[in-house]
């Protein structure tokens, strides 16, 4: 659609942003839906974050997606938080409601939506690789959806233990923590129904890296998931495919995150299939 005096803004805050496909996906979707909005990426310098948040109101930006490294750092500048954002201590979407800024976290809901879309039931036991912000949001939603047990593995044991304690305390879900290594993974993965790589290991351009070099211990009915969508098949997922396991990349979660953002900000139902096509075209 042509830009005119009625065009409103949506935005992405982070640094760096060169890898992000959010602007391409959102702008194509907004045009497809004939919505007079423009989605712009802004690389925010660390010492300018407060000013950038104030600019949301000053420029009447309707909403902002937030990515690394600002998901936690934006919180002090917001007026309110959704339940998920407050629980996880991280925000990936800011809504500007006539100058009132509300933070949301759609990571967990988007991940669960992607699982359900692939016909995966939320039950049994899940092993989570990594214990950062994305892992916290994913685990929190899995626990709320009825997963029986969550086991966290991270190269930093204290971080994994802290996340396990948070999940157990906030949701009542049985949780454990361990050091991320082949031995610990082998012990836990035998019983896992779902295994999720929430670490950045394997992301473009380091596509030959993997949190594990072998997954022989994983049961044949286990579903392997990776939050990474670039590349579409990480080395971790390739190990699973070669063993005949069901694998799910991060594309579905990424698309559902985008759709949830537009639903929250604009009260619309975006075309998920079209959004996925746009991203796939960029990745191929």
C-alpha positions as CSV (number, residue, x, y, z in Angstrom):
1,X,0.0,0.0,0.0
2,X,1.2,3.6,-0.6
3,X,2.6,5.5,2.3
4,X,0.4,8.5,3.1
5,X,-0.5,10.8,6.0
6,X,-2.7,8.1,7.5
7,X,0.0,5.4,7.6
8,X,0.8,4.2,11.1
9,X,4.0,2.6,12.4
10,X,4.9,-0.8,13.9
11,X,8.5,-1.4,14.8
12,X,11.2,-3.8,15.9
13,X,13.8,-2.9,18.6
14,X,17.0,-4.8,19.0
15,X,20.7,-4.8,18.2
16,X,21.9,-6.3,15.8
17,X,18.9,-6.8,13.5
18,X,20.6,-7.7,10.2
19,X,19.5,-11.3,10.5
20,X,15.8,-10.6,11.3
21,X,13.1,-11.5,8.8
22,X,10.4,-9.8,10.8
23,X,10.3,-6.7,8.7
24,X,9.9,-8.6,5.5
25,X,7.2,-10.9,6.9
26,X,5.2,-8.2,8.6
27,X,5.3,-5.7,5.7
28,X,4.2,-8.3,3.2
29,X,1.4,-9.4,5.6
30,X,0.2,-5.9,6.2
31,X,0.1,-5.2,2.5
32,X,-1.7,-8.5,1.9
33,X,-4.3,-7.5,4.5
34,X,-4.6,-4.0,3.1
35,X,-3.7,-2.5,6.4
36,X,-2.2,1.0,6.3
37,X,0.8,0.3,8.5
38,X,4.6,0.2,8.0
39,X,6.9,-2.1,10.0
40,X,10.4,-0.7,10.5
41,X,13.5,-2.1,12.2
42,X,15.4,0.1,14.6
43,X,18.9,-0.9,15.9
44,X,18.9,0.7,19.4
45,X,22.2,1.7,21.0
46,X,22.4,0.4,24.6
47,X,22.6,3.8,26.1
48,X,19.6,5.1,24.1
49,X,17.0,2.4,25.2
50,X,15.1,4.7,27.5
51,X,14.9,7.4,24.8
52,X,13.8,4.8,22.3
53,X,10.9,3.7,24.6
54,X,9.8,7.3,25.0
55,X,9.9,7.6,21.2
56,X,7.2,5.0,21.0
57,X,4.8,7.4,22.5
58,X,6.3,10.6,20.9
59,X,6.0,9.1,17.4
60,X,2.7,7.3,18.1
61,X,4.1,3.9,17.1
62,X,1.3,1.4,17.6
63,X,3.5,-1.4,18.8
64,X,7.1,-2.7,18.9
65,X,8.5,-6.2,18.8
66,X,11.5,-6.5,21.1
67,X,14.5,-8.8,20.6
68,X,18.0,-9.4,21.9
69,X,19.4,-7.8,24.0
70,X,16.5,-5.8,25.3
71,X,13.8,-8.3,26.3
72,X,14.5,-7.8,30.0
73,X,15.9,-4.3,29.8
74,X,12.7,-2.6,28.5
75,X,10.6,-3.7,31.5
76,X,11.4,-0.8,33.9
77,X,10.1,1.7,31.2
78,X,6.7,0.0,30.8
79,X,3.4,0.7,32.5
80,X,2.2,-2.9,32.8
81,X,3.0,-6.5,31.9
82,X,0.9,-9.4,30.7
83,X,0.8,-12.5,33.0
84,X,3.4,-14.3,30.8
85,X,5.8,-11.3,30.6
86,X,5.6,-10.8,34.4
87,X,6.2,-14.4,35.1
88,X,9.1,-14.8,32.7
89,X,10.7,-11.4,33.3
90,X,11.0,-10.8,29.6
91,X,9.0,-8.9,26.9
92,X,9.0,-9.4,23.2
93,X,6.1,-7.1,22.3
94,X,5.1,-3.6,23.5
95,X,1.6,-2.3,22.9
96,X,1.1,1.4,22.8
97,X,-2.5,2.0,23.9
98,X,-2.9,5.8,23.7
99,X,0.4,6.4,25.6
100,X,0.1,3.4,28.0
101,X,2.8,0.9,27.3
102,X,2.1,-2.8,28.0
103,X,4.6,-5.6,27.6
104,X,3.7,-9.1,26.4
105,X,5.7,-12.3,25.9
106,X,4.3,-14.4,23.1
107,X,7.3,-16.9,22.9
108,X,5.6,-19.7,24.9
109,X,2.2,-19.4,23.2
110,X,3.8,-19.3,19.8
111,X,5.9,-22.4,20.5
112,X,2.9,-24.4,21.8
113,X,0.8,-23.3,18.8
114,X,3.5,-24.5,16.5
115,X,3.6,-27.9,18.3
116,X,-0.2,-28.3,18.1
117,X,-0.1,-27.3,14.4
118,X,2.3,-30.3,13.9
119,X,0.0,-32.6,15.7
120,X,2.2,-32.9,18.8
121,X,0.3,-33.3,22.1
122,X,1.5,-31.4,25.2
123,X,2.0,-34.3,27.6
124,X,4.7,-36.4,29.3
125,X,8.2,-35.3,29.8
126,X,10.3,-32.6,28.0
127,X,14.0,-31.9,28.0
128,X,14.9,-28.3,27.5
129,X,18.5,-27.5,26.2
130,X,19.4,-24.0,27.3
131,X,18.0,-22.0,30.2
132,X,17.8,-18.4,28.9
133,X,14.8,-16.2,28.3
134,X,13.4,-18.2,25.4
135,X,13.7,-21.4,27.5
136,X,11.9,-19.8,30.4
137,X,9.0,-18.7,28.2
138,X,8.7,-22.0,26.4
139,X,8.9,-24.0,29.7
140,X,6.4,-21.8,31.4
141,X,3.8,-22.3,28.7
142,X,4.5,-26.0,28.4
143,X,3.9,-26.4,32.2
144,X,0.7,-24.4,32.0
145,X,-0.5,-26.6,29.1
146,X,0.0,-29.8,31.2
147,X,3.4,-31.2,30.6
148,X,4.2,-33.6,33.4
149,X,7.9,-32.9,33.9
150,X,10.5,-30.5,32.6
151,X,14.3,-31.2,32.7
152,X,16.7,-28.3,32.0
153,X,20.2,-28.7,30.7
154,X,22.6,-25.8,30.4
155,X,26.4,-25.3,30.4
156,X,25.7,-23.0,33.4
157,X,24.3,-25.3,36.1
158,X,23.2,-22.5,38.3
159,X,21.1,-21.0,35.5
160,X,19.5,-24.3,34.8
161,X,18.8,-24.9,38.5
162,X,17.3,-21.4,38.8
163,X,14.9,-22.0,35.9
164,X,13.9,-25.4,37.3
165,X,13.2,-23.8,40.7
166,X,11.1,-21.0,39.0
167,X,9.0,-23.5,37.0
168,X,8.4,-25.7,39.9
169,X,7.4,-22.8,42.1
170,X,5.3,-20.9,39.7
171,X,3.5,-23.8,38.0
172,X,3.8,-26.8,40.2
173,X,5.4,-28.8,37.3
174,X,8.0,-31.3,38.4
175,X,11.4,-29.9,37.3
176,X,15.1,-30.8,37.4
177,X,18.4,-29.3,36.3
178,X,21.7,-30.6,35.0
179,X,24.9,-29.7,33.2
180,X,24.6,-29.8,29.4
181,X,26.8,-32.7,28.4
182,X,26.5,-36.0,26.5
183,X,26.1,-38.0,29.7
184,X,23.4,-35.9,31.3
185,X,21.5,-35.7,28.0
186,X,21.7,-39.4,27.5
187,X,20.2,-40.1,31.0
188,X,17.3,-37.7,30.5
189,X,16.5,-38.1,26.8
190,X,15.6,-41.8,27.2
191,X,12.4,-40.8,28.9
192,X,11.7,-37.6,26.9
193,X,8.6,-37.2,24.8
194,X,9.8,-33.8,23.5
195,X,13.3,-32.3,23.4
196,X,13.7,-28.6,22.6
197,X,16.9,-26.8,21.7
198,X,16.4,-23.3,23.2
199,X,20.0,-22.4,22.8
200,X,21.4,-20.4,19.8
201,X,23.9,-23.2,19.0
202,X,23.5,-24.0,15.3
203,X,22.1,-20.7,14.2
204,X,23.2,-19.1,11.0
205,X,26.1,-18.6,10.2
206,X,27.4,-21.3,12.5
207,X,25.3,-24.0,10.9
208,X,27.6,-26.9,11.6
209,X,27.5,-26.5,15.3
210,X,25.1,-28.5,17.5
211,X,24.5,-28.7,21.2
212,X,25.1,-32.5,20.8
213,X,27.2,-34.7,18.5
214,X,25.0,-37.8,18.9
215,X,21.5,-38.6,20.0
216,X,21.6,-42.4,20.2
217,X,19.8,-42.4,23.5
218,X,16.7,-40.7,22.2
219,X,13.6,-42.9,22.0
220,X,12.1,-43.5,18.5
221,X,8.8,-41.7,19.4
222,X,10.5,-38.6,20.7
223,X,9.9,-35.2,19.0
224,X,12.9,-33.1,18.4
225,X,12.4,-29.3,18.3
226,X,14.7,-26.4,17.6
227,X,13.7,-22.7,18.1
228,X,16.1,-21.8,15.3
229,X,14.5,-21.1,11.9
230,X,17.7,-20.1,10.0
231,X,18.8,-22.6,8.8
232,X,15.5,-24.5,8.5
233,X,17.3,-27.7,9.4
234,X,20.0,-27.3,12.0
235,X,22.6,-30.0,12.5
236,X,20.7,-30.9,15.7
237,X,17.5,-31.6,13.7
238,X,19.5,-33.4,11.0
239,X,20.7,-35.8,13.6
240,X,17.1,-36.5,14.5
241,X,15.9,-36.9,10.9
242,X,18.7,-39.3,10.2
243,X,17.4,-41.4,13.1
244,X,13.8,-41.3,11.8
245,X,12.5,-38.9,14.5
246,X,9.9,-36.3,14.0
247,X,11.6,-32.9,13.9
248,X,10.2,-29.4,14.1
249,X,12.2,-26.3,13.3
250,X,11.6,-22.7,14.6
251,X,9.7,-21.5,11.6
252,X,6.2,-22.2,13.0
253,X,7.0,-20.5,16.3
254,X,8.4,-17.5,14.4
255,X,5.3,-17.2,12.3
256,X,2.9,-17.6,15.2
257,X,4.9,-14.9,17.1
258,X,4.3,-12.6,14.3
259,X,0.6,-13.5,14.0
260,X,0.1,-13.0,17.8
261,X,1.7,-9.6,17.6
262,X,-0.7,-8.5,14.9
263,X,-3.6,-10.0,16.8
264,X,-2.7,-8.1,20.0
265,X,-1.9,-4.8,18.4
266,X,-4.4,-4.6,15.6
267,X,-7.1,-7.1,16.6
268,X,-6.9,-9.0,13.3
269,X,-6.4,-12.6,12.2
270,X,-3.3,-12.8,10.0
271,X,-2.9,-15.3,7.2
272,X,-0.5,-17.8,8.7
273,X,0.1,-19.8,5.6
274,X,1.0,-16.6,3.6
275,X,3.3,-15.5,6.4
276,X,5.1,-18.8,6.3
277,X,5.4,-18.6,2.5
278,X,7.1,-15.2,2.8
279,X,9.7,-16.4,5.3
280,X,10.4,-19.6,3.3
281,X,11.0,-17.6,0.2
282,X,13.6,-15.5,2.0
283,X,15.3,-18.5,3.4
284,X,15.6,-20.5,0.2
